[in-house]
Amino acid sequence: MTTKKEKKEQAAASVYTVGQLAEVSEKLFGTDKIIVKAALKISGKETFTENEAVKIVNAFRKKEVK
């Protein structure tokens, strides 16, 4: 459940698209654009804060490949 403080922080944080985050993939995530695009696309959202994107991409990179 999101607290009021978290909602305020999210509202104040900059929001980015998948394309914008993919362009800075090496610097922000340390990985290729395709990995960032895949991770964010499957999340079902269109825009992300930097913190959200980092969490999603890191979780995606740690998934076991079957």
C-alpha positions in Angstrom: 0.0 0.0 0.0 1.3 3.4 -0.9 1.6 6.0 1.8 0.9 9.7 1.5 4.6 10.4 1.7 5.4 8.0 -1.2 2.6 9.5 -3.3 4.1 13.0 -2.8 7.6 11.7 -3.7 6.2 10.1 -6.9 4.4 13.2 -7.9 7.5 15.3 -7.4 9.8 12.9 -9.2 10.4 13.2 -12.9 8.6 10.6 -15.1 10.2 9.1 -18.2 9.1 6.9 -21.1 10.6 3.6 -22.0 12.4 5.2 -24.9 14.0 7.9 -22.8 15.2 5.4 -20.2 16.5 3.1 -23.0 18.6 6.0 -24.3 20.5 6.2 -21.0 20.6 2.5 -20.4 24.4 2.1 -20.2 24.8 5.0 -17.7 21.7 4.3 -15.5 21.4 0.6 -15.6 24.8 -0.7 -16.9 23.1 -2.8 -19.6 22.0 -2.7 -23.2 18.9 -0.8 -24.5 17.1 -4.0 -25.5 17.2 -5.3 -21.9 15.8 -2.0 -20.5 13.1 -1.9 -23.2 12.1 -5.6 -22.6 12.0 -5.2 -18.8 9.9 -2.0 -18.9 7.5 -3.1 -21.7 6.5 -6.3 -19.8 5.7 -4.3 -16.7 2.6 -2.9 -18.5 3.2 0.7 -17.7 4.1 3.5 -20.1 6.0 5.9 -17.8 8.3 5.4 -14.9 10.2 7.3 -12.3 14.0 6.6 -12.2 13.7 4.5 -9.0 10.8 2.5 -10.4 12.7 1.7 -13.6 15.9 0.7 -11.7 13.9 -1.7 -9.6 12.1 -3.2 -12.5 15.2 -3.6 -14.7 17.3 -5.1 -11.8 14.6 -7.6 -11.0 14.3 -8.5 -14.7 18.1 -9.0 -15.0 18.0 -11.4 -12.0 15.3 -13.6 -13.4 16.3 -17.2 -14.1 16.4 -18.0 -17.8 14.6 -21.3 -18.6 
